[in-house]
Amino acid sequence: MEIMQVMGRLVCTQRVDGLGHMHLRILRNNAGKQLVAVDPVGAREGNWVFTSSGSAARFACPDPNTQTDLTIGGIIDYWLPDG
């Protein structure tokens, strides 16, 4: 799992069946890289979230057949970053 910040939403009207109607979010990791994640929890821009990646990401979705390798697992309510 990794902590990332939600930078915005991604709207795709044409997508593969394996994504269903899941919301998509643009995330930034601690190295500044932007990534796209499936969002089953309703995160908003600016939220800090924790993510599941790789094959485990599918199991963080309501439907484990969702085709994803990055899923938001939860919105962080409180966190003291290092440093």
WOHU-V34379 format. One record per residue. N is the residue number from 1. RES is the residue in one small letter. PSI is psi in whole degrees, 0 to 359 (* if undefined). Layout:
# WOHU-V34379
n-><N/N>
res-><RES/RES>
psi-><PSI/PSI>
This chain:
# WOHU-V34379
n-><1/2/3/4/5/6/7/8/9/10/11/12/13/14/15/16/17/18/19/20/21/22/23/24/25/26/27/28/29/30/31/32/33/34/35/36/37/38/39/40/41/42/43/44/45/46/47/48/49/50/51/52/53/54/55/56/57/58/59/60/61/62/63/64/65/66/67/68/69/70/71/72/73/74/75/76/77/78/79/80/81/82/83>
res-><m/e/i/m/q/v/m/g/r/l/v/c/t/q/r/v/d/g/l/g/h/m/h/l/r/i/l/r/n/n/a/g/k/q/l/v/a/v/d/p/v/g/a/r/e/g/n/w/v/f/t/s/s/g/s/a/a/r/f/a/c/p/d/p/n/t/q/t/d/l/t/i/g/g/i/i/d/y/w/l/p/d/g>
psi-><152/148/131/165/138/124/339/186/159/124/123/114/335/121/163/153/327/346/344/222/28/142/146/140/148/125/154/129/181/345/359/1/137/136/156/132/151/140/93/359/352/38/151/163/133/338/146/135/162/148/155/140/172/207/335/338/326/325/353/355/154/326/110/356/0/134/95/154/10/120/137/123/337/158/130/123/326/135/132/101/150/147/*>
